[in-house]
Amino acid sequence: MAAGTVIIMVLLILVVLNIILLLLYLSARRTPYYVVYDEETKSALKRRVLNLKEDLESELNEFDVTEWEKTLEESIEEEIRDL
């Protein structure tokens, strides 16, 4: 008697899980995996990326490694002193 009840409960749980998985699958199929941009948006995004790339390259050229290392060493020494 108890074994039959356990089997029925397991089957019921499996049916509910299958329904949930089916709903998730259908939901995922309806949701697009990509976004289609119009030409104006594409060109605006390309310009923005190019501007960010140029800004990053200019900052990289201006970056002084020795000054950064010096600042980092001072910061580490200060942290050690605070301990």
C-alpha positions in Angstrom: 0.0 0.0 0.0 2.7 2.5 1.0 4.9 1.5 -2.0 2.0 2.2 -4.4 1.5 5.7 -2.8 5.1 6.5 -3.2 5.1 5.5 -6.9 2.0 7.6 -7.5 3.6 10.6 -5.8 6.8 10.2 -7.9 4.8 9.9 -11.1 2.8 13.0 -10.1 6.0 15.0 -9.5 7.4 13.8 -12.8 4.3 14.9 -14.7 4.4 18.4 -13.0 8.1 18.7 -13.8 7.5 17.8 -17.4 4.8 20.4 -17.7 7.1 23.1 -16.2 9.9 22.1 -18.6 7.5 22.2 -21.5 6.4 25.7 -20.5 10.0 26.9 -20.2 10.8 25.4 -23.6 7.9 27.1 -25.3 8.8 30.4 -23.6 12.4 30.1 -24.8 11.3 29.4 -28.4 9.1 32.5 -28.5 11.9 34.8 -27.2 14.4 35.8 -29.9 18.0 35.0 -29.3 19.2 38.1 -31.2 18.2 41.6 -31.8 17.9 43.0 -35.3 19.0 46.7 -35.6 18.0 49.0 -38.4 20.8 50.6 -40.4 20.7 53.9 -38.5 21.1 52.2 -35.2 23.9 50.0 -36.5 25.9 53.0 -37.8 25.4 54.8 -34.5 26.7 51.8 -32.6 29.7 51.5 -34.9 30.5 55.2 -34.4 30.2 54.8 -30.7 32.5 51.8 -30.7 35.0 53.5 -32.8 35.0 56.6 -30.6 35.5 54.4 -27.5 38.3 52.6 -29.2 40.0 55.9 -30.1 39.6 57.2 -26.5 41.1 54.0 -25.1 44.0 54.1 -27.5 44.8 57.7 -26.6 44.6 56.9 -22.9 46.9 53.9 -23.4 49.4 56.1 -25.2 49.3 58.6 -22.3 49.6 56.0 -19.6 52.9 56.1 -17.8 53.8 52.6 -16.5 56.7 53.9 -14.2 54.4 56.5 -12.5 51.7 53.8 -12.0 54.3 51.4 -10.5 55.5 54.1 -8.2 52.0 55.0 -7.1 51.2 51.3 -6.6 54.4 50.7 -4.5 53.5 53.7 -2.3 50.0 52.4 -1.8 51.3 49.0 -0.8 53.8 50.5 1.6 51.0 52.6 3.2 48.8 49.5 3.5 51.7 47.6 5.2 52.3 50.5 7.6 48.6 50.5 8.5 48.7 46.9 9.4 
